[in-house]
């Protein structure tokens, strides 16, 4: 059995990933603030094992307890592989940094950085002795490498996530049975996050017209297409530990 943990599974790329990975050989463990009942029904209809945990990743104090719940669903005696896709993320706050409130900084860092760090650490501890395939994909962004005015928190959190990924990769390379980890920038996807970005004010996000133009020109990537690419990487032979990948460079 392939056990796959997916955060932010209720919508957007997370929903598309869950749908893409629905297979009787996979046991999916989905995490989001609210359940996606259609995914639960689809899994039951197709005889796919799917456990759903409702959790707000802004609450970092409970992240370790969340990890315990995640692994309570995993039978390591029949596991062929265990993987995790840290997909959950927030683009808020969309505003210039001198307008950002402390609680907005905290939420951005909690969801985009601290929670995936804590869950990754828990994953490593739970699987360290397992002599099976173990992989983690952190969903990053091109914003990790480019300073976008109005996205100070988002850019910073994703850049930090990339560095954390590289550090974990360097450490795991020293082990006999490592967990392989990489960061993946999925491109500009046609999701609710893009709707939120296009609804922002130009005074808060000076690059808004660029993103409006991507939508108008039909240049947004579809979630199902990106999910296919992520799945190919997850199960592919060329999974380079500690690497940073970009969908536009595959």
TORKOL-4160 file (C-alpha; in steps of 0.2 Angstrom, whole numbers, padded with zeros to 4 digits, m for minus):
250
<pt num="1" X="0000" Y="0000" Z="0000"/>
<pt num="2" X="0006" Y="0018" Z="m0004"/>
<pt num="3" X="0001" Y="0030" Z="0010"/>
<pt num="4" X="0000" Y="0048" Z="0004"/>
<pt num="5" X="m0003" Y="0063" Z="0015"/>
<pt num="6" X="m0010" Y="0078" Z="0007"/>
<pt num="7" X="m0012" Y="0095" Z="0015"/>
<pt num="8" X="m0024" Y="0108" Z="0008"/>
<pt num="9" X="m0034" Y="0094" Z="0000"/>
<pt num="10" X="m0051" Y="0102" Z="0000"/>
<pt num="11" X="m0049" Y="0113" Z="m0016"/>
<pt num="12" X="m0038" Y="0119" Z="m0030"/>
<pt num="13" X="m0022" Y="0109" Z="m0032"/>
<pt num="14" X="m0025" Y="0099" Z="m0017"/>
<pt num="15" X="m0042" Y="0093" Z="m0023"/>
<pt num="16" X="m0035" Y="0089" Z="m0040"/>
<pt num="17" X="m0020" Y="0079" Z="m0032"/>
<pt num="18" X="m0032" Y="0069" Z="m0022"/>
<pt num="19" X="m0043" Y="0065" Z="m0037"/>
<pt num="20" X="m0027" Y="0060" Z="m0047"/>
<pt num="21" X="m0021" Y="0049" Z="m0033"/>
<pt num="22" X="m0037" Y="0039" Z="m0031"/>
<pt num="23" X="m0031" Y="0022" Z="m0034"/>
<pt num="24" X="m0034" Y="0005" Z="m0024"/>
<pt num="25" X="m0015" Y="0004" Z="m0022"/>
<pt num="26" X="m0015" Y="0021" Z="m0013"/>
<pt num="27" X="m0022" Y="0025" Z="0005"/>
<pt num="28" X="m0025" Y="0044" Z="0005"/>
<pt num="29" X="m0024" Y="0055" Z="0021"/>
<pt num="30" X="m0032" Y="0072" Z="0017"/>
<pt num="31" X="m0030" Y="0087" Z="0028"/>
<pt num="32" X="m0039" Y="0104" Z="0027"/>
<pt num="33" X="m0049" Y="0116" Z="0037"/>
<pt num="34" X="m0066" Y="0108" Z="0031"/>
<pt num="35" X="m0070" Y="0092" Z="0023"/>
<pt num="36" X="m0072" Y="0090" Z="0005"/>
<pt num="37" X="m0087" Y="0077" Z="0005"/>
<pt num="38" X="m0087" Y="0075" Z="m0014"/>
<pt num="39" X="m0069" Y="0068" Z="m0012"/>
<pt num="40" X="m0074" Y="0056" Z="0002"/>
<pt num="41" X="m0089" Y="0050" Z="m0008"/>
<pt num="42" X="m0079" Y="0048" Z="m0024"/>
<pt num="43" X="m0066" Y="0037" Z="m0014"/>
<pt num="44" X="m0079" Y="0026" Z="m0007"/>
<pt num="45" X="m0088" Y="0024" Z="m0024"/>
<pt num="46" X="m0071" Y="0018" Z="m0031"/>
<pt num="47" X="m0065" Y="0007" Z="m0016"/>
<pt num="48" X="m0051" Y="0019" Z="m0012"/>
<pt num="49" X="m0046" Y="0021" Z="0006"/>
<pt num="50" X="m0047" Y="0039" Z="0011"/>
<pt num="51" X="m0045" Y="0046" Z="0029"/>
<pt num="52" X="m0050" Y="0065" Z="0031"/>
<pt num="53" X="m0044" Y="0076" Z="0045"/>
<pt num="54" X="m0051" Y="0093" Z="0048"/>
<pt num="55" X="m0038" Y="0104" Z="0054"/>
<pt num="56" X="m0033" Y="0123" Z="0052"/>
<pt num="57" X="m0014" Y="0123" Z="0049"/>
<pt num="58" X="m0013" Y="0141" Z="0056"/>
<pt num="59" X="m0014" Y="0132" Z="0073"/>
<pt num="60" X="0004" Y="0127" Z="0074"/>
<pt num="61" X="0002" Y="0122" Z="0093"/>
<pt num="62" X="m0008" Y="0107" Z="0088"/>
<pt num="63" X="0003" Y="0102" Z="0073"/>
<pt num="64" X="0012" Y="0088" Z="0082"/>
<pt num="65" X="m0005" Y="0081" Z="0088"/>
<pt num="66" X="m0010" Y="0082" Z="0070"/>
<pt num="67" X="0005" Y="0072" Z="0065"/>
<pt num="68" X="0000" Y="0058" Z="0077"/>
<pt num="69" X="m0017" Y="0057" Z="0069"/>
<pt num="70" X="m0010" Y="0056" Z="0052"/>
<pt num="71" X="0001" Y="0041" Z="0056"/>
<pt num="72" X="m0012" Y="0033" Z="0066"/>
<pt num="73" X="m0020" Y="0029" Z="0049"/>
<pt num="74" X="m0004" Y="0021" Z="0043"/>
<pt num="75" X="0000" Y="0003" Z="0045"/>
<pt num="76" X="0019" Y="0002" Z="0042"/>
<pt num="77" X="0019" Y="m0017" Z="0041"/>
<pt num="78" X="0010" Y="m0016" Z="0024"/>
<pt num="79" X="0017" Y="0000" Z="0018"/>
<pt num="80" X="0026" Y="0000" Z="0001"/>
<pt num="81" X="0029" Y="0018" Z="0002"/>
<pt num="82" X="0024" Y="0033" Z="0013"/>
<pt num="83" X="0024" Y="0051" Z="0005"/>
<pt num="84" X="0018" Y="0068" Z="0010"/>
<pt num="85" X="0013" Y="0083" Z="m0001"/>
<pt num="86" X="0014" Y="0099" Z="0009"/>
<pt num="87" X="0002" Y="0108" Z="m0002"/>
<pt num="88" X="m0008" Y="0120" Z="0010"/>
<pt num="89" X="m0004" Y="0138" Z="0008"/>
<pt num="90" X="m0011" Y="0156" Z="0009"/>
<pt num="91" X="m0006" Y="0171" Z="m0001"/>
<pt num="92" X="m0013" Y="0183" Z="0012"/>
<pt num="93" X="m0009" Y="0197" Z="0017"/>
<pt num="94" X="m0008" Y="0205" Z="0000"/>
<pt num="95" X="m0002" Y="0222" Z="0004"/>
<pt num="96" X="0014" Y="0232" Z="0005"/>
<pt num="97" X="0024" Y="0227" Z="0020"/>
<pt num="98" X="0022" Y="0244" Z="0030"/>
<pt num="99" X="0003" Y="0240" Z="0030"/>
<pt num="100" X="0004" Y="0222" Z="0036"/>
<pt num="101" X="m0002" Y="0218" Z="0054"/>
<pt num="102" X="0008" Y="0206" Z="0066"/>
<pt num="103" X="m0006" Y="0193" Z="0066"/>
<pt num="104" X="m0006" Y="0193" Z="0047"/>
<pt num="105" X="0012" Y="0189" Z="0047"/>
<pt num="106" X="0010" Y="0175" Z="0059"/>
<pt num="107" X="m0004" Y="0167" Z="0049"/>
<pt num="108" X="0006" Y="0167" Z="0033"/>
<pt num="109" X="0022" Y="0160" Z="0042"/>
<pt num="110" X="0011" Y="0147" Z="0051"/>
<pt num="111" X="0003" Y="0140" Z="0036"/>
<pt num="112" X="0016" Y="0142" Z="0023"/>
<pt num="113" X="0031" Y="0138" Z="0033"/>
<pt num="114" X="0030" Y="0132" Z="0052"/>
<pt num="115" X="0016" Y="0119" Z="0049"/>
<pt num="116" X="0025" Y="0110" Z="0034"/>
<pt num="117" X="0041" Y="0111" Z="0044"/>
<pt num="118" X="0033" Y="0103" Z="0060"/>
<pt num="119" X="0024" Y="0090" Z="0049"/>
<pt num="120" X="0040" Y="0086" Z="0040"/>
<pt num="121" X="0050" Y="0083" Z="0056"/>
<pt num="122" X="0036" Y="0072" Z="0062"/>
<pt num="123" X="0037" Y="0062" Z="0046"/>
<pt num="124" X="0055" Y="0060" Z="0048"/>
<pt num="125" X="0054" Y="0054" Z="0066"/>
<pt num="126" X="0040" Y="0042" Z="0062"/>
<pt num="127" X="0048" Y="0034" Z="0047"/>
<pt num="128" X="0067" Y="0035" Z="0051"/>
<pt num="129" X="0068" Y="0016" Z="0054"/>
<pt num="130" X="0058" Y="0010" Z="0039"/>
<pt num="131" X="0067" Y="0003" Z="0024"/>
<pt num="132" X="0054" Y="0008" Z="0011"/>
<pt num="133" X="0052" Y="0022" Z="m0001"/>
<pt num="134" X="0049" Y="0039" Z="0008"/>
<pt num="135" X="0046" Y="0055" Z="m0001"/>
<pt num="136" X="0040" Y="0073" Z="0003"/>
<pt num="137" X="0035" Y="0086" Z="m0009"/>
<pt num="138" X="0034" Y="0104" Z="m0003"/>
<pt num="139" X="0023" Y="0115" Z="m0014"/>
<pt num="140" X="0033" Y="0131" Z="m0016"/>
<pt num="141" X="0031" Y="0145" Z="m0029"/>
<pt num="142" X="0041" Y="0156" Z="m0041"/>
<pt num="143" X="0038" Y="0169" Z="m0028"/>
<pt num="144" X="0052" Y="0161" Z="m0018"/>
<pt num="145" X="0065" Y="0168" Z="m0030"/>
<pt num="146" X="0057" Y="0184" Z="m0035"/>
<pt num="147" X="0052" Y="0199" Z="m0024"/>
<pt num="148" X="0034" Y="0203" Z="m0028"/>
<pt num="149" X="0028" Y="0220" Z="m0021"/>
<pt num="150" X="0013" Y="0216" Z="m0010"/>
<pt num="151" X="0018" Y="0198" Z="m0007"/>
<pt num="152" X="0032" Y="0201" Z="0006"/>
<pt num="153" X="0025" Y="0188" Z="0018"/>
<pt num="154" X="0021" Y="0175" Z="0004"/>
<pt num="155" X="0038" Y="0177" Z="m0005"/>
<pt num="156" X="0047" Y="0176" Z="0012"/>
<pt num="157" X="0038" Y="0160" Z="0018"/>
<pt num="158" X="0041" Y="0151" Z="0002"/>
<pt num="159" X="0059" Y="0156" Z="0001"/>
<pt num="160" X="0061" Y="0149" Z="0018"/>
<pt num="161" X="0052" Y="0133" Z="0014"/>
<pt num="162" X="0064" Y="0130" Z="m0001"/>
<pt num="163" X="0079" Y="0132" Z="0011"/>
<pt num="164" X="0072" Y="0121" Z="0024"/>
<pt num="165" X="0069" Y="0108" Z="0010"/>
<pt num="166" X="0087" Y="0109" Z="0005"/>
<pt num="167" X="0093" Y="0107" Z="0023"/>
<pt num="168" X="0083" Y="0092" Z="0025"/>
<pt num="169" X="0089" Y="0085" Z="0009"/>
<pt num="170" X="0107" Y="0087" Z="0014"/>
<pt num="171" X="0104" Y="0079" Z="0031"/>
<pt num="172" X="0094" Y="0064" Z="0023"/>
<pt num="173" X="0108" Y="0061" Z="0010"/>
<pt num="174" X="0119" Y="0055" Z="0024"/>
<pt num="175" X="0107" Y="0041" Z="0029"/>
<pt num="176" X="0106" Y="0023" Z="0023"/>
<pt num="177" X="0087" Y="0024" Z="0020"/>
<pt num="178" X="0084" Y="0042" Z="0018"/>
<pt num="179" X="0067" Y="0052" Z="0016"/>
<pt num="180" X="0069" Y="0061" Z="m0001"/>
<pt num="181" X="0062" Y="0078" Z="m0001"/>
<pt num="182" X="0060" Y="0092" Z="m0014"/>
<pt num="183" X="0051" Y="0108" Z="m0017"/>
<pt num="184" X="0041" Y="0111" Z="m0032"/>
<pt num="185" X="0035" Y="0128" Z="m0040"/>
<pt num="186" X="0018" Y="0123" Z="m0048"/>
<pt num="187" X="0016" Y="0139" Z="m0059"/>
<pt num="188" X="0001" Y="0150" Z="m0060"/>
<pt num="189" X="m0014" Y="0139" Z="m0057"/>
<pt num="190" X="m0032" Y="0143" Z="m0061"/>
<pt num="191" X="m0039" Y="0142" Z="m0043"/>
<pt num="192" X="m0048" Y="0152" Z="m0030"/>
<pt num="193" X="m0031" Y="0159" Z="m0025"/>
<pt num="194" X="m0029" Y="0167" Z="m0042"/>
<pt num="195" X="m0047" Y="0174" Z="m0040"/>
<pt num="196" X="m0041" Y="0182" Z="m0023"/>
<pt num="197" X="m0026" Y="0189" Z="m0031"/>
<pt num="198" X="m0036" Y="0197" Z="m0046"/>
<pt num="199" X="m0048" Y="0204" Z="m0033"/>
<pt num="200" X="m0034" Y="0214" Z="m0024"/>
<pt num="201" X="m0031" Y="0232" Z="m0026"/>
<pt num="202" X="m0017" Y="0239" Z="m0037"/>
<pt num="203" X="m0011" Y="0250" Z="m0022"/>
<pt num="204" X="m0009" Y="0234" Z="m0012"/>
<pt num="205" X="m0002" Y="0223" Z="m0026"/>
<pt num="206" X="0006" Y="0233" Z="m0040"/>
<pt num="207" X="0008" Y="0218" Z="m0052"/>
<pt num="208" X="m0011" Y="0214" Z="m0052"/>
<pt num="209" X="m0013" Y="0218" Z="m0070"/>
<pt num="210" X="0000" Y="0205" Z="m0075"/>
<pt num="211" X="m0011" Y="0191" Z="m0066"/>
<pt num="212" X="m0027" Y="0198" Z="m0074"/>
<pt num="213" X="m0018" Y="0197" Z="m0091"/>
<pt num="214" X="m0013" Y="0179" Z="m0088"/>
<pt num="215" X="m0032" Y="0175" Z="m0085"/>
<pt num="216" X="m0038" Y="0185" Z="m0100"/>
<pt num="217" X="m0025" Y="0177" Z="m0111"/>
<pt num="218" X="m0029" Y="0159" Z="m0105"/>
<pt num="219" X="m0012" Y="0156" Z="m0098"/>
<pt num="220" X="m0017" Y="0149" Z="m0082"/>
<pt num="221" X="m0013" Y="0131" Z="m0079"/>
<pt num="222" X="m0027" Y="0119" Z="m0075"/>
<pt num="223" X="m0026" Y="0110" Z="m0058"/>
<pt num="224" X="m0028" Y="0093" Z="m0066"/>
<pt num="225" X="m0013" Y="0096" Z="m0077"/>
<pt num="226" X="m0002" Y="0102" Z="m0062"/>
<pt num="227" X="m0008" Y="0087" Z="m0052"/>
<pt num="228" X="m0002" Y="0075" Z="m0065"/>
<pt num="229" X="0015" Y="0083" Z="m0065"/>
<pt num="230" X="0016" Y="0082" Z="m0046"/>
<pt num="231" X="0011" Y="0064" Z="m0047"/>
<pt num="232" X="0024" Y="0060" Z="m0060"/>
<pt num="233" X="0037" Y="0067" Z="m0049"/>
<pt num="234" X="0031" Y="0059" Z="m0033"/>
<pt num="235" X="0032" Y="0041" Z="m0041"/>
<pt num="236" X="0046" Y="0045" Z="m0053"/>
<pt num="237" X="0064" Y="0038" Z="m0053"/>
<pt num="238" X="0072" Y="0055" Z="m0055"/>
<pt num="239" X="0068" Y="0061" Z="m0038"/>
<pt num="240" X="0083" Y="0072" Z="m0033"/>
<pt num="241" X="0084" Y="0074" Z="m0014"/>
<pt num="242" X="0084" Y="0092" Z="m0009"/>
<pt num="243" X="0081" Y="0099" Z="m0026"/>
<pt num="244" X="0070" Y="0114" Z="m0031"/>
<pt num="245" X="0060" Y="0111" Z="m0046"/>
<pt num="246" X="0049" Y="0123" Z="m0057"/>
<pt num="247" X="0035" Y="0117" Z="m0068"/>
<pt num="248" X="0040" Y="0128" Z="m0082"/>
<pt num="249" X="0057" Y="0120" Z="m0083"/>
<pt num="250" X="0052" Y="0102" Z="m0083"/>
